[in-house]
Amino acid sequence: MSAPIRSLEGHDEATILREIRAALHGLRFGSVEITVHNGQVVQIERKEKFRLQAQSQKAS
């Protein structure tokens, strides 16, 4: 799953940090990418991975 949260250009530092914390909240496997243009954060993208493990078959 990959989706930009919202454009952050022109927002204050506290708002940007709050959005970064929100993107990290509850993330177990994945990444948070911060895009910067002309020295300003313009996008925060959260990529989350869900790992599925096959259940091992036990001999009866």
N, C-alpha and C positions, 0 to 999 in steps of 0.2 A: 504494500500500500504506500503510495507516494502522492502527497498533495501539499501545495503551498498553503500556509496558514493565511496570510494576507500580506499585502504590500505595507511596509513599515517606513517608507521614505517620509521624512519630515517629522517623525515622532521623537519624543524625548527618550533619553537613555533608560529611565525607569520603565517606560512602556516596553521598550525592546527587551530589556532583561526579564521582565514579567512574561513576555511571549516565549523567550528561550526556555525559561523554567517550565512553562506550560507544555512546551514541546518535549521536554525531557521527562516530565512527570509520567510515571508508570511504564516507561520504556525499558524493556528487559533485554531485547535483542534488536539492534538496528543502529541508525545514525540520525544525527540532526545536522543539517547543512545550512550554513548562514551565507547568504549571497550579499556581497558588498559592491556598490557602484559609486565611484567618486567619493569614497570615504564614508558612505552612509549605508547602513543595513537596509536592504530593499526587500528581502525575502527570507523566510525561515521555512525549511522543508524538513519534514519528519518522515523517515523511512523505517517501517517496522517490519521485522521478520518474525514469522511464527514457525517454530521448529516442531515438526511432528516426528515422533519416534515410533517405529513399529514395535508392537508388543511381542516379546519373545514367547515362543510356544514351549511350554514345559511338558516333558514326557510324563504320562500318568502311570 
